[in-house]
Amino acid sequence: DAKNDQDMSPSADDVLHFLNPAHDTISSLALRYAVPANALRKKNNLFADHLLAARKAILIPGEFYKGGVSLSPQPIDGEEEELRKSKIRRWMVACKVSDYDIAVLYCTQAKYDLDAAIEAFMADEKWEREHPMQSSSKNPPKTDRSRRKYGLETGISGQL
């Protein structure tokens, strides 16, 4: 019955762990938080352990770790700022946009709801494809005058 009580208990919130590259590995984190290594990999989309080196922080799944408190030192900017930056980076990857300011704009407008920010960007992209910019009649498109200058546009009769 005790096992059934544990299964029925609500899952705790995920915990953000700030990585120390000199000491943290998937194995050490699994031991420290008593969380299966595969659960850590799955929660953080890590397909290989060496990918941990590229991260500043990872999520400890609340369904396994009931402590609710991170066992890592806090970052300089604070946990809220790190979560905000993480969402911005994830938006940039999902939308394939390298401009940080654009990412901040969309994330801020969506109040850092990642799905809403991505959806807004995709809707804007769709609108731009459906409504391409038209050139004004005042400024006709420029032609390549160098071809005409050297007689390349006149055909064989212009060269005789």
Secondary structure as a PSIPRED ss2 file (coil, helix, strand):
# PSIPRED VFORMAT (PSIPRED V4.0)

   1 D C   1.000  0.000  0.000
   2 A H   0.000  1.000  0.000
   3 K H   0.000  1.000  0.000
   4 N H   0.000  1.000  0.000
   5 D H   0.000  1.000  0.000
   6 Q H   0.000  1.000  0.000
   7 D H   0.000  1.000  0.000
   8 M H   0.000  1.000  0.000
   9 S C   1.000  0.000  0.000
  10 P C   1.000  0.000  0.000
  11 S C   1.000  0.000  0.000
  12 A C   1.000  0.000  0.000
  13 D C   1.000  0.000  0.000
  14 D C   1.000  0.000  0.000
  15 V E   0.000  0.000  1.000
  16 L E   0.000  0.000  1.000
  17 H E   0.000  0.000  1.000
  18 F E   0.000  0.000  1.000
  19 L C   1.000  0.000  0.000
  20 N C   1.000  0.000  0.000
  21 P C   1.000  0.000  0.000
  22 A C   1.000  0.000  0.000
  23 H C   1.000  0.000  0.000
  24 D C   1.000  0.000  0.000
  25 T C   1.000  0.000  0.000
  26 I H   0.000  1.000  0.000
  27 S H   0.000  1.000  0.000
  28 S H   0.000  1.000  0.000
  29 L H   0.000  1.000  0.000
  30 A H   0.000  1.000  0.000
  31 L H   0.000  1.000  0.000
  32 R H   0.000  1.000  0.000
  33 Y H   0.000  1.000  0.000
  34 A C   1.000  0.000  0.000
  35 V C   1.000  0.000  0.000
  36 P C   1.000  0.000  0.000
  37 A H   0.000  1.000  0.000
  38 N H   0.000  1.000  0.000
  39 A H   0.000  1.000  0.000
  40 L H   0.000  1.000  0.000
  41 R H   0.000  1.000  0.000
  42 K H   0.000  1.000  0.000
  43 K H   0.000  1.000  0.000
  44 N C   1.000  0.000  0.000
  45 N C   1.000  0.000  0.000
  46 L C   1.000  0.000  0.000
  47 F C   1.000  0.000  0.000
  48 A C   1.000  0.000  0.000
  49 D H   0.000  1.000  0.000
  50 H H   0.000  1.000  0.000
  51 L H   0.000  1.000  0.000
  52 L H   0.000  1.000  0.000
  53 A H   0.000  1.000  0.000
  54 A H   0.000  1.000  0.000
  55 R C   1.000  0.000  0.000
  56 K C   1.000  0.000  0.000
  57 A E   0.000  0.000  1.000
  58 I E   0.000  0.000  1.000
  59 L E   0.000  0.000  1.000
  60 I E   0.000  0.000  1.000
  61 P C   1.000  0.000  0.000
  62 G C   1.000  0.000  0.000
  63 E C   1.000  0.000  0.000
  64 F C   1.000  0.000  0.000
  65 Y C   1.000  0.000  0.000
  66 K C   1.000  0.000  0.000
  67 G C   1.000  0.000  0.000
  68 G C   1.000  0.000  0.000
  69 V C   1.000  0.000  0.000
  70 S C   1.000  0.000  0.000
  71 L C   1.000  0.000  0.000
  72 S C   1.000  0.000  0.000
  73 P C   1.000  0.000  0.000
  74 Q C   1.000  0.000  0.000
  75 P C   1.000  0.000  0.000
  76 I C   1.000  0.000  0.000
  77 D C   1.000  0.000  0.000
  78 G C   1.000  0.000  0.000
  79 E H   0.000  1.000  0.000
  80 E H   0.000  1.000  0.000
  81 E H   0.000  1.000  0.000
  82 E H   0.000  1.000  0.000
  83 L H   0.000  1.000  0.000
  84 R H   0.000  1.000  0.000
  85 K H   0.000  1.000  0.000
  86 S H   0.000  1.000  0.000
  87 K H   0.000  1.000  0.000
  88 I H   0.000  1.000  0.000
  89 R H   0.000  1.000  0.000
  90 R H   0.000  1.000  0.000
  91 W H   0.000  1.000  0.000
  92 M H   0.000  1.000  0.000
  93 V H   0.000  1.000  0.000
  94 A H   0.000  1.000  0.000
  95 C H   0.000  1.000  0.000
  96 K C   1.000  0.000  0.000
  97 V C   1.000  0.000  0.000
  98 S C   1.000  0.000  0.000
  99 D C   1.000  0.000  0.000
 100 Y H   0.000  1.000  0.000
 101 D H   0.000  1.000  0.000
 102 I H   0.000  1.000  0.000
 103 A H   0.000  1.000  0.000
 104 V H   0.000  1.000  0.000
 105 L H   0.000  1.000  0.000
 106 Y H   0.000  1.000  0.000
 107 C H   0.000  1.000  0.000
 108 T H   0.000  1.000  0.000
 109 Q H   0.000  1.000  0.000
 110 A C   1.000  0.000  0.000
 111 K C   1.000  0.000  0.000
 112 Y C   1.000  0.000  0.000
 113 D C   1.000  0.000  0.000
 114 L H   0.000  1.000  0.000
 115 D H   0.000  1.000  0.000
 116 A H   0.000  1.000  0.000
 117 A H   0.000  1.000  0.000
 118 I H   0.000  1.000  0.000
 119 E H   0.000  1.000  0.000
 120 A H   0.000  1.000  0.000
 121 F H   0.000  1.000  0.000
 122 M H   0.000  1.000  0.000
 123 A H   0.000  1.000  0.000
 124 D H   0.000  1.000  0.000
 125 E H   0.000  1.000  0.000
 126 K H   0.000  1.000  0.000
 127 W H   0.000  1.000  0.000
 128 E H   0.000  1.000  0.000
 129 R H   0.000  1.000  0.000
 130 E H   0.000  1.000  0.000
 131 H C   1.000  0.000  0.000
 132 P C   1.000  0.000  0.000
 133 M C   1.000  0.000  0.000
 134 Q C   1.000  0.000  0.000
 135 S C   1.000  0.000  0.000
 136 S C   1.000  0.000  0.000
 137 S C   1.000  0.000  0.000
 138 K C   1.000  0.000  0.000
 139 N C   1.000  0.000  0.000
 140 P C   1.000  0.000  0.000
 141 P C   1.000  0.000  0.000
 142 K C   1.000  0.000  0.000
 143 T C   1.000  0.000  0.000
 144 D C   1.000  0.000  0.000
 145 R H   0.000  1.000  0.000
 146 S H   0.000  1.000  0.000
 147 R H   0.000  1.000  0.000
 148 R H   0.000  1.000  0.000
 149 K H   0.000  1.000  0.000
 150 Y C   1.000  0.000  0.000
 151 G C   1.000  0.000  0.000
 152 L C   1.000  0.000  0.000
 153 E C   1.000  0.000  0.000
 154 T C   1.000  0.000  0.000
 155 G C   1.000  0.000  0.000
 156 I C   1.000  0.000  0.000
 157 S H   0.000  1.000  0.000
 158 G H   0.000  1.000  0.000
 159 Q H   0.000  1.000  0.000
 160 L C   1.000  0.000  0.000
